[in-house]
Amino acid sequence: MIHDKIYLLANEETEDFRVIIGSANFSTSAFNSENKNFENIRIDDSKILYEIYLERFNYLLQQTSDYIPEICRRSYKKEKVLLIPSAETNIEILLEKFPNSVVVVTEEQMETFNQRAALLDAEKQNIDSAKKIIEVAVETKSKDGVFKIKPLSKILDKKNILREIFYKIPKKKMLKMIFEKSC
């Protein structure tokens, strides 16, 4: 990521060259005293500095990629609207940026992906279990906007559903949940 700005202005006919560098852009908010960022800018009229920064600009251009992909630029020119890429556009961007790329993933990285997937699966199972418990034990919202616990007799009518839920929760986790809630 680059935050500094480089403005290179050249007039070959008059041999005038100007270099403007710094973190500020050409907006009134860049130098507004209420701005929490400290911005700076330097202006030089020097052909030597112009050539140095032109070389620097070309180097940066080769080392970076454009923040706005070509497909988004074309889309903006056509419609002149806020750009919110669709799934198809995102796929085209990926294909444009990485047409013949080979991605190498180490065994350690693959294990990390698998562990994260397992954690997400466990979390989803916990959420699904909590939803089922709420459905069994909680009345629908009353007119005064309050949710109430169902009478025990109604909850026990659904004990098969509760048994199924509780069998899915490991005993250590169940004890931890009970202990944390009671303390």
SULFEN-V55712 format. One record per residue. N is the residue number from 1. RES is the residue in three letters. PHI is phi in whole degrees, -180 to 180 (NA if undefined). OMEGA is omega in whole degrees, -180 to 180 (999 if undefined). NEAR is the number of other ideal C-beta (glycine too) atoms within 10 Angstrom. Layout:
((N & RES & PHI & OMEGA & NEAR) (N & RES & PHI & OMEGA & NEAR))
This chain:
((1 & MET & NA & 180 & 4) (2 & ILE & -123 & 177 & 9) (3 & HIS & -108 & 179 & 9) (4 & ASP & -62 & 177 & 11) (5 & LYS & -108 & 176 & 15) (6 & ILE & -128 & 176 & 14) (7 & TYR & -112 & 180 & 15) (8 & LEU & -118 & -179 & 16) (9 & LEU & -119 & -179 & 12) (10 & ALA & -139 & 172 & 15) (11 & ASN & -124 & -175 & 9) (12 & GLU & -62 & -178 & 7) (13 & GLU & -66 & -177 & 6) (14 & THR & -95 & -177 & 7) (15 & GLU & 61 & 176 & 8) (16 & ASP & -97 & 179 & 12) (17 & PHE & -133 & 179 & 20) (18 & ARG & -132 & 177 & 16) (19 & VAL & -121 & 176 & 22) (20 & ILE & -124 & -179 & 16) (21 & ILE & -131 & 177 & 18) (22 & GLY & 144 & -179 & 16) (23 & SER & -95 & -177 & 13) (24 & ALA & -80 & 171 & 19) (25 & ASN & -106 & -176 & 12) (26 & PHE & -91 & 177 & 10) (27 & SER & -122 & 180 & 10) (28 & THR & -68 & -179 & 7) (29 & SER & -71 & -179 & 11) (30 & ALA & -61 & -178 & 16) (31 & PHE & -117 & 177 & 12) (32 & ASN & -71 & -177 & 11) (33 & SER & -65 & 179 & 4) (34 & GLU & -84 & 179 & 5) (35 & ASN & -68 & -178 & 13) (36 & LYS & -79 & 178 & 5) (37 & ASN & -88 & 176 & 10) (38 & PHE & -95 & -178 & 7) (39 & GLU & -103 & 177 & 16) (40 & ASN & -143 & 179 & 11) (41 & ILE & -154 & 178 & 15) (42 & ARG & -133 & -179 & 10) (43 & ILE & -120 & 178 & 11) (44 & ASP & -132 & 173 & 14) (45 & ASP & -105 & -175 & 11) (46 & SER & -149 & 178 & 12) (47 & LYS & -67 & -180 & 14) (48 & ILE & -64 & 178 & 10) (49 & LEU & -65 & 177 & 16) (50 & TYR & -57 & -179 & 18) (51 & GLU & -66 & 178 & 14) (52 & ILE & -63 & -178 & 12) (53 & TYR & -75 & 174 & 19) (54 & LEU & -65 & 177 & 15) (55 & GLU & -63 & 178 & 10) (56 & ARG & -62 & 179 & 14) (57 & PHE & -59 & -180 & 13) (58 & ASN & -63 & 177 & 10) (59 & TYR & -63 & 180 & 10) (60 & LEU & -61 & 180 & 12) (61 & LEU & -61 & 179 & 10) (62 & GLN & -73 & -175 & 7) (63 & GLN & -87 & -174 & 8) (64 & THR & -123 & 173 & 10) (65 & SER & -122 & -178 & 7) (66 & ASP & -65 & -179 & 9) (67 & TYR & -66 & -179 & 8) (68 & ILE & -103 & -179 & 9) (69 & PRO & -61 & -177 & 19) (70 & GLU & -55 & -179 & 12) (71 & ILE & -62 & 178 & 17) (72 & CYS & -72 & 177 & 17) (73 & ARG & -62 & 179 & 12) (74 & ARG & -63 & -180 & 10) (75 & SER & -62 & -180 & 17) (76 & TYR & -65 & -180 & 13) (77 & LYS & -61 & -179 & 8) (78 & LYS & -71 & -169 & 8) (79 & GLU & -107 & -179 & 9) (80 & LYS & 53 & 179 & 7) (81 & VAL & -129 & 175 & 8) (82 & LEU & -60 & -177 & 6) (83 & LEU & -86 & 171 & 13) (84 & ILE & -126 & -174 & 8) (85 & PRO & -61 & 176 & 14) (86 & SER & -80 & 177 & 9) (87 & ALA & -60 & 180 & 7) (88 & GLU & -64 & 179 & 9) (89 & THR & -65 & 179 & 15) (90 & ASN & -61 & 178 & 12) (91 & ILE & -65 & 178 & 11) (92 & GLU & -61 & 178 & 16) (93 & ILE & -62 & 179 & 15) (94 & LEU & -60 & -179 & 12) (95 & LEU & -67 & 179 & 12) (96 & GLU & -69 & -177 & 11) (97 & LYS & -78 & -175 & 11) (98 & PHE & -131 & -173 & 10) (99 & PRO & -64 & -177 & 7) (100 & ASN & -129 & -176 & 5) (101 & SER & -76 & 173 & 9) (102 & VAL & -114 & -180 & 5) (103 & VAL & -98 & 180 & 5) (104 & VAL & -106 & 179 & 6) (105 & VAL & -120 & 180 & 9) (106 & THR & -75 & 178 & 8) (107 & GLU & -62 & 179 & 7) (108 & GLU & -63 & 178 & 8) (109 & GLN & -65 & 179 & 10) (110 & MET & -64 & 177 & 10) (111 & GLU & -63 & 177 & 10) (112 & THR & -61 & 178 & 12) (113 & PHE & -60 & -178 & 11) (114 & ASN & -66 & 178 & 10) (115 & GLN & -64 & 180 & 10) (116 & ARG & -64 & 178 & 10) (117 & ALA & -63 & 178 & 10) (118 & ALA & -63 & 178 & 10) (119 & LEU & -62 & 179 & 10) (120 & LEU & -65 & 177 & 10) (121 & ASP & -63 & 180 & 10) (122 & ALA & -64 & 179 & 12) (123 & GLU & -64 & 178 & 10) (124 & LYS & -63 & 179 & 10) (125 & GLN & -63 & 177 & 13) (126 & ASN & -62 & 179 & 14) (127 & ILE & -65 & 179 & 10) (128 & ASP & -62 & 178 & 12) (129 & SER & -63 & 180 & 16) (130 & ALA & -62 & 178 & 11) (131 & LYS & -62 & -180 & 11) (132 & LYS & -65 & 179 & 16) (133 & ILE & -62 & 179 & 16) (134 & ILE & -62 & 179 & 10) (135 & GLU & -61 & -178 & 11) (136 & VAL & -74 & -168 & 17) (137 & ALA & -101 & -173 & 15) (138 & VAL & -116 & 175 & 13) (139 & GLU & -70 & 174 & 12) (140 & THR & -68 & -175 & 8) (141 & LYS & -60 & 179 & 10) (142 & SER & -82 & -178 & 9) (143 & LYS & -62 & 180 & 5) (144 & ASP & -86 & 175 & 5) (145 & GLY & 79 & -177 & 6) (146 & VAL & -112 & 173 & 8) (147 & PHE & -98 & -178 & 10) (148 & LYS & -122 & 175 & 11) (149 & ILE & -73 & 179 & 10) (150 & LYS & -67 & 174 & 15) (151 & PRO & -61 & -177 & 10) (152 & LEU & -56 & -179 & 9) (153 & SER & -61 & 179 & 7) (154 & LYS & -70 & 179 & 12) (155 & ILE & -66 & -179 & 16) (156 & LEU & -66 & 174 & 11) (157 & ASP & -61 & -177 & 12) (158 & LYS & -107 & -174 & 16) (159 & LYS & -64 & 177 & 11) (160 & ASN & -65 & 178 & 8) (161 & ILE & -66 & 180 & 14) (162 & LEU & -64 & 179 & 16) (163 & ARG & -58 & 179 & 10) (164 & GLU & -61 & 180 & 11) (165 & ILE & -65 & -175 & 18) (166 & PHE & -69 & 177 & 13) (167 & TYR & -69 & -180 & 10) (168 & LYS & -78 & -179 & 12) (169 & ILE & -90 & 179 & 15) (170 & PRO & -57 & -176 & 10) (171 & LYS & -58 & 180 & 9) (172 & LYS & -60 & -179 & 8) (173 & LYS & -67 & 180 & 11) (174 & MET & -63 & 179 & 12) (175 & LEU & -62 & 179 & 11) (176 & LYS & -62 & -179 & 12) (177 & MET & -62 & -179 & 12) (178 & ILE & -66 & -179 & 10) (179 & PHE & -62 & -178 & 9) (180 & GLU & -64 & -178 & 8) (181 & LYS & -74 & -177 & 7) (182 & SER & -87 & -178 & 6) (183 & CYS & -92 & 999 & 5))
